[in-house]
Structures are given as structure tokens and as C-alpha cells.
Amino acid sequence: MATHGHAHGHELQRTWELTPSDVLGSALGWLREVGRRLRTPLLICLLLFVVGIIAIVVIPLRQGFANRQAWTYVAAAFLYLMSTAAAAPALSTALRVARSHWRRPVNRAAEIWGVTLIIPFLLYLLLLPTFPGTEDRLSIWFGWPLSPWLWGAILMLTLTGAGYLFAWFSSLPDLAIVRDHGAPAQRGLAAWLSRGWIGSHLQWRFYEKVVNNIGVLYVLIYVAAMTVLASDFIIALIPGYFTAVFPAYFTITSFQAGIALTIVTMAVLRRWGGQTDYLGREQFWALGKLLLAFSLLWFYFWWSEFIIFWYGRTPREIEILKLLMAETYRWPFILSFALNFALPLLILMWNPIRRSITGPTVVGAIVLVGNLIDRIRLTSAAFSQPDSALLGHAHELKTLPAAYIPGIGDILILVGMIAGALALIFWAARYLPFPSVAEVAGGLWLRAHKPFKHARLIVIGKPE
């Protein structure tokens, strides 16, 4: 990649001048400043999280588990966090497996979201008593004993454990840096998490293999979990919703939101976190192309399901279309279609916008809003169905329920749970340096700058 005549040559020139010592200095600077910068947003998010917990206690818990509709926005918050924060580490795994080098500053921005998994796991446990048994209704569990409660909880517990294991092991070398060079308040936890790490050749070889394997395991469990959630939270609760495409749609759109969340996180780090030298146009451009691809996949999987219902035109299929798209939740669907597919396509189809920093960031924010609306639409439609409509072999909607209109308490629950996830991010950022020294400095050791005619090229070595 030559600097002369290239659109972002100055940016590459600045990256060329960095050394591993510069990366270490930036990381230590982050550790010195991060506590002061993040204290206020951390306290605000904690306050909102407490308000959200109070709202859960006062509204849905007070009304009881039998009134499933009262739990609509608890479920919406759960599914939104599973579609965004839980999906972001999967992007890091994909980039690691592809062995791309531009991804090195990106991994930390994606992997750090793994620390938020405890919140959706606890929300899932709260929601379990609201689900009816699998007898006499559609279910993915084939009548297994104690389903969906036991097996769904085991799957979510496994996903949460794999996510935390991935977040911890991928950060192990940087935690050792905090242990040795961080502030006294940071060293205690970092020393406990990184004990035994001395950076030997054997440890590095073991680290590379284990991180990739744990990441792949997390992705496999995540796909299985999202398939189950799509079945238990949406398909099984809407009478007559017979579909094999929706779980794929639900999972793919979650990957889209995970990419969008990573892009927005990178933009925040670049704007307020001093990461300009590490998160540049190359990273935003590459992820912008991925975001465009998954926006097209959003339409593909939605269309694959819609066209079956549209041409089938049985009374059951017509009622499902009316509920989810045409009547009851028409405007949420239109907004979701525009924000998740139409606008990303119309914006990112232009090369100058796609290879900028602002373009992918704006589209990432749009997709995050669109995914939230989509999850609210689906959850509201599913949780508005009474148990009586699910039993006795009811295979179609008898009447269309009215649209669920959220109250102030519902909004407080949704905002509070998202704020709780952000609070965990702000807390974790006090112990994890940005950029990742192990990733970025390791990439610099593999680079050499060679002259070629009138230009300079980056030659990247392959350690494998």
C-alpha cells in the first residue's frame, strides 16, 4: 500500500511512524486518564440502571408472572442486548479467524462487550417463569422434560460463560501490563486475572490457539442461542406463526447490529478516547463493507419469509402478515425496514461515503436504532398473546390483538437495562488499555516498510 497518490496516505504515514513503544505509551496514557474521564458517565449509567431495576420490581414483578404482557419491555431489553452487545464478540472472532491485520485495533472494541453478558442472562432468568410449557403448542424442544425452562437456562449460562472466558483470555497479556504498570487501584484485579502470565514463548503460542478456539466456540453457541430465542420468544408465542426462516433472520440481523455497535464504539473511542492513530479510515472502510453486506442479508432473509406468506395467502398466513407488518405493527415494521435495510443501502452504496469514517458511523447508529425498533415490534406482538391462544392445538390467530403501547415504566426498564450494560463497559475500560498492546504491537512487529520505485510499501509477515 503506497502513500503517494493514495486517498488516506497521510493517515498511513502516521501509522508507519508508530513503534511498539508508542503503542505501550498510548495504553499507559489511557490507564492514567480513563478513571477521571469515565467516572461521570459511569455514575449516570449506574443511576439509570438502578431506576430500571426499581421499575421492574414495581411494574412487572408486582403484576406477577402470569401477566406476560407486563414483561414486554423486559423481553425487548433482553433481546436487544442479545442482538447487539452479545453479537459484537462474534465479529472479533470472525476477524481473528480471517487473520486480517487491519482488525487488530478493532478487536478490543468488539470483545469488551462480552463483559455485559451477565445482564441479559439475569433478564432471561426473570423471563423464564412467564413462559408456558411446551405441551400442546409449537416448540423447538420436542417435548423434552422441563423445557423450555431448564434447557434454555443451560444454553444461556453456557453462552455467558464462554463470553466471559473469551473476553478474559483475549485480554490476558494486556491485563499483565496493567498489573505491572497500572495505578495501584487498577493493579489488584488485574494481578488476580493475569496471575501466571510472564509472556514466555510457550504462553504466547498457547494464547493464540486458545483465543481463536474459545472465540469459535462462542460463535457456535451464540448461533444456537439465538435460534432458540427466536423460537421461544417469538415463534412459539404467536399462534399460527409457522416459519423455518425466522431464526436465520433473527441471527443474521443480530450480527448486523453487532457490527454496527462495534463501528459506533470505534467512533466514540476515536472522538473521545484518543485512538485516532489506531482507528482510522482503513478500519471503518472495511467494517462499512461488512455492514452493507449484512444490510443486504437483512432484506434477503426477510424477503425469503415474506414471499412464502404472501403467495400462500391462507387465513393463518394473512393474519400473521396483518399482525407483524400490515396492520397492528405497521409503522414499527416500516421504520425497521427503512433503518435496517433501505437507508444503509442508499448511504453505503456510494464509495466515497463507504470509505469514510463518518459514513459507516452514521449508518451504524441508524442500524442500532432500527434493530431496537425491530426487537420491540417482535416482542410486543409475541407477548400480547394470552396463554389460552397457545393451548388446545390453536394453529392460527383468532383475533388480532391491539398494539402494545409502552408506558413510562416500560421506557425506564428499557433505558435502565441498556444503561446497565454501558456501566459495565465503563467499569471494564478502567482495567483494559486502549489500544490492545498485544494486538497492535504484535502487528507492528510483523510489518516492514520497503521502498518500491517511487513509493513505500508495507510488507506483512505471516507468523503461521
N, C-alpha and C positions, 0 to 999 in steps of 0.2 A: 504494500500500500504506500504510494508515494505521497509526499506532502505537496509537491509542486503541482499546481493546477487542480487540486482536489478541493471539494466544497468545504470540508472541515479540516483543512491542512493545519491551521493554527492550533486546533484542539489536539490533533495527533502530535504536533510538535511539543506541546506542553506535556503530553503523556510520555513522550520519548525521554524527556529530561528527568522524569521521576526515577528514583532509586529505591531499593528496599528500605533504606534508612529513612527516606522521605515518607514512605507508607507507615512505618512504625511511628514516626513523629506525628503524623496526622492522627493515627489511632490513639496515641497517648494524649494528644490535644483534645480529642473527643472525650476521653475519660475525665480529663480535668474540668471541662466545661459543661458536660452533659447534665450533671446533677443540678446546677443552677438553672439551666435553660428549661429543664423538664419538670421542675418542681411544681410550678403553677398549673400547667395542663394536667399533670398527674392528679393534683388535688381536685381540680374541676371534674375530671372523669370519675374519680372515686366518689365525689358527691352525687353525681348523676347516677352512678351505679347503685348507691345506697337508696336513692329515691326510687329507682326501678325495682329494687328488691321489696321496698315498702309497698309499691303499687301491686306487685304480685301477691303479697300477703293480704292486702286489703281487698283486692278485687277477685281474681280467680280462686285463690285458696279459700277465701271466705264463702264463695258461692259453691265450692265443692267440686269434686272431680266428675260428678255426673253431668254437670252443665259444660259440655265440651266447648260450646261457642265462646264462653268466657275466657278460654285459653287460646283463642285465635292468635293473638299477637305475641304470646309466649312462643307459640309454634312458629310464627313468622320470624321472630328474632332468632330462634334456633336454626331454622332452615337458611336464613340469610348468612349467619356466621359460618354455617357448614359450607355454604356456596362461595364464600369469599376467603375468610381467614383460614379455613381448613384446606382450601384448594391451593393457596399460594405456595406451600412447601412442595406440592406436586410439580410446580413449574421448575423449582430448583433441581429436583431430581431429573426431569427431562433434559435440562441444560447440562447437567453433570454427565448423564449417560451419552449425550451427543458430543461431549468433550470439546465444546466450543470454548474459546478463550475470552471472548468479549463478555461472557456471562460472569466472570469472576467477581466484579464489583456488585453484581446483581444478586448473587446467591444469598447474602446476608439479609437483604431487603425482603426476600421471599421466605427464607427459613425462620426468621424471627417471629412470624405469625403463628408458628407452631406452639408458642407458649400460651396462646389464648384458648387452646382446645378444652381446658377444664370448664369453661363457661358453657359451651354447647353441650358438653357431657352432663353437667348438672341440670341444665334445662331439659335434656332428654329424660333424665330420671324423674323430673317433675311431671312431664307429659305422659309417662307410661300409664299411670292409673286412669287416664282419660280414654284409653283405647279399649274397645270391646274385644272379646275373644275372637278366634278365627273360625268358630263353628258357624256354619250356615251363611258364610259370606266369603267373598273373594279374598285370597291371601296368598302371599308368596311362600308361606311356611308349610303348606301341605298337611295341616293338622298336627304339627309337632306338639308334644306336650309343653305347656307353659309358654306357648307362642301367642303374641309376638314379644311378650314382656322379657322373658329370660334371654332368648337368643339375640334379640335386638340390643339388649343391655351389654351382653358379652361382646358383640361386634363393636359397639361404640367404645367400650372400655379398651378393647384391643387397638382400635384406631387412635384413641387418645394416648395410650402408652407408646405406640410406635411413633406418634408425632413428637412427643417429648423426648424420646430416645434419639430421634433424628436431629431435633434442634440442639440437644446437648452434645451429641458426638460430633456434629459438624462444627461446633464452636469450641471444641476441646483445646486446640492449640492457642486460640485467642484468649480463652479463659486462663491459660497458663501465663500469658503475657500480663493479664490483669493481676494475677496472683503475685507476679514478680515486680510489676511496675505501677500498679494502680494505687489509688488513695487508700488509706487504712480502712475506711468504711466499705470499700469495694473488695478488699483482699480476702475477707473471711469466707464469704460464699464462693468466690472464685477459687480459693485454695481447696475448699471441700469438693467442688465439682471437677477440678483438674488434678486432683491428687494422683501421683504416679506418672504424670506426663513430664518427660525430660527432653523430648524431641529427638530421640535416637532414630537411627535409620530403620530399625525394625518397627518402631512405633509408627513412623510415617507410612511405611508400606501397609501396615495393618489398618491405619486410619483411612487411607484411600479406598481400600477394598470394603471396609465395613460401612463407611458413609454411603457409598453407592448402593450396597446391598440393603441397608436399612431404608434408604430412600425409595428403592424399587418396591420393597415390602409395604411401605406406607401407601404408595400409589395403588397397589393391588387391593389393599384393604379399603382405601378410600372409594374406589370404584364400586366395590361390593357394598359398602355402607350407603352410598348414595342411591344405589339400586334398591336397597331395602327401604330407605327413607321415602323414595318416590312411591313405592308400593304401599307402605304402612300409613304414610301421612296424607297421600293424595288419592291414589287409585282405589285402595280398599275402603275409603270413607265416602266415595261418591258412587251411589248405585248406578249400574249400567256403564261405568267407565271401563270398558274392556279394551285394553291397548297394550301392545308389546313395545311400542316405540317410545313412550313417555319416559321410562327410566333412562334410556340413552340421551334423550333431550335434556333431562334434568342434570345428568352428569356432565355433558358437554357444555351446557350453559354455565355450570359451576366452574369448569376450567376457564371459560371465557372471563368470568368475574374474578377468578384468581389472578389471571394475567393483568386485568385492569387494576386490581388492588396493588400489585407489585409495581406497576408503572406509576401510580399515584404516590406510593411510598417513596419511590426513587425521586420523584419531583419534589416532594417535601424535604427529603434529605439533601437534594441539590440546592434548594432555595434557602433552607434554614439550618441545615446540618453541615455546611462546609464541605460537601462532597463533589464540588464542581470538577475537580481534577480526575475523578474516578467514574462518575456517572455522566457520560457525555452523549453526544448525538448517536454514536455507534450503538449504545445500549438501547436508547429509546427507539431508534430506527428498527432494530432487529425485533424488539418486542411489539412495535407497532404493526409489523407484518404478521406476527403471530395473532395479534388481536383482530386484525382484519380477517384472517383465515377462520378464526373461531366465530366471528360475527356471521360469516357466510354459513358456517356449520349450524349456527342457531336457526337460520332460515331453513336449511336443508332438513333438519330433524323435525322442526315444527311442521313444515310442509308435508313431510312423509306421513305424519299422523293425521293432519288436517284433511288431506286429499282422500283418505280412506273413509272418514266420517262424511265428507261432503258428497261423495259419489254413492256411499251406502244408503244414505237417506232413510234408514229405518227410524221409527219413532224414538227408539232409545238413543240413536246417534244424533238425531235432531235436538233432543233435549240437552245432551251434553254440549253441543255447539252453542245452544242458547245460553246455557249456564256459564261456560268458560269464556266465550268470545263474543257472541252476537247480541245478548240482551243484558243479563244480570251484571256481568263484569266486562261490559263492552269497552268502557273508557280505560280501565286499567290494562286491558289487553292491547288497545290501540297505542297507549303510551309505552307499554313494554315492547311492542313491535317496532315502534319508532326509535326508542332509545337503545335497544339491544341489536337491532339489525339495520334499519334504514339510515339513521344518522351516522353510525360508524362506517357504513359502506360509502355514503355520499362524501364523507370527510376524508377517509383514509385511502380512497381510490386515487387521490391526487398525489403524485410522487413528492412534490415539494413539501406538502403537509406531512406525509408519512415519514419523511426522513428528517423532520424537525424534532425539537424537544416539546414544543407547545402542543402540536397536533395530537400525538399519542396521549399526552397527559389529559387534554380536554376530553378526548374520546374515552379514556379510562374512567374519568369522573362520570361521564354520561352513562357508561355501561354499568357502573356501580349503582346509580340511581335506578336504571332500568331493571336491573336484577332484583333490587329491593321491591319495586312495584310488582314484578312478576311473582315473587315469592308471596307477597301479601295477597295477590289475586288468587293464586292456587290454594293457599292456606285458608282464606276466607270461604272459598267455595266448598272445601272439604269439611271444615269444622262447623259449617252451618247445617250439616245433615244430622238429624236425630238418629239414635240407635234403632228405633223402630223401622227406619227405612233400610237398614242394613241387614235385618234378620228376615227369616221366613222366605229365603230364596228370592228376595226382591232384586230383579235384574234390570230395573230401569227407574228413572226418576218419575215419581207420581205427580209431583208439583215442583215448580221452580221456587226455591227459597229466595227471599229478598236479599239484596246485597247487604253484607255486614258493614256497618258504618262505625269506624273506631271512635271511642271516646277519649277524653284526656288521659285517663288511666292507661289505655292501650298504647297511646303515644309515649307516655312516660316509661312503660315497660320496654318498648322497642328501643328508645333512645338510651335507656339505662343499661340494657344488655350490651349494646354496641359500645357505649362508653366504658363498660367494664373491660371489654376486650382491649380497647385503646389504653386503659390504665395498665394492663399487664404489659403491653408493648412499651410504654414509657418506663415502667419499672425495669424490664429486661434490658432496655437500652442503657441503663446505668452500669451494667456489668458486661455488655458486649461492645467492643470497639467497632467503629465505622471508619474506614472500610475494614473488611476482614483481612487482617495481615497475612494469615496463612494462604488465602486465596490470591490476593493481589500481588503480594511479594513473590509468591511461588510462580505466578505467571511472568513476572519481570525477569526472574532467573532463567526462564525458558526463551527469552527474546534476545535477539541480536540485531543491531542496526547495520545494514550493509549498503554501501554505495552501488548503484546500478545506473550507468550512464550519467544522466544529469539529475537523477533522483535518489532518494534514500528509501530503502525497503525494510520492513520488519520481517525478519526470518524467525519463525516459531518452531522450536524443537518439540518433538514428541517423546515424552519420557517412557511410554509403554513400549 
